[in-house]
């Protein structure tokens, strides 16, 4: 039977809405759209680049709990309410994904809270055991 396990970040949103930060489904890891909230303090920066950095810290923690790293990411989606906020984030994103080169999509769309300037979702494949 395939392992299916939820990974929770401690965000109050997970309980309120009914989702998990990530789901491990066998070798696949699906990380939910992740915003720039610091879940330890439940604060969010006003700066889109700082939000992108926090998104990646949050995603990195979920991947680690799933037994992965950013090197295992095969797909990434960037969601931003403002198109012009994407390019300032490129250096942060390149530091994380530049060598990995996952398939990527950027969408301009509304997010759940007007404080949110970027949301990032990733899919990863866990490395084979052994």
C-alpha positions, 0 to 999 in steps of 0.5 A: 500500500502506498504511504499517504501522510499529511505534513502540518506547519502549525499554521492556523489556516490549516485547521480553519480551512482543512488542508495540510502544508504538504502531502506525501503520497508514496514517492510524490510530495505535494506542497500546498500553495505557501505564502510568506507568513512566518508561522512562528509569529503569524506575521508577514512582511510588506516586502515581496522579496522577503515574502518569497524568502519566507515562502521558501523557508516554509516550503523547505521545512515541509520538504525536509519533513517529507525526506526531500530537499529543493533538489527533488522539486520537479514542478513549481507554481508562482502566484502573484496578484501583481505582475510587476512583483515577480521580477524582483523575486527572481534572484531569490528563486534562482538561488533556490531553483537555478541548478534544479530547473523544475518546470515552472508556471507564474500566474497573476491572480488574487490571493486570500489576503491582501497582505500576501504578495506571492504564493509558491506551490511545489511538487517533489519526488522523494529520492529512492531509499537506500 
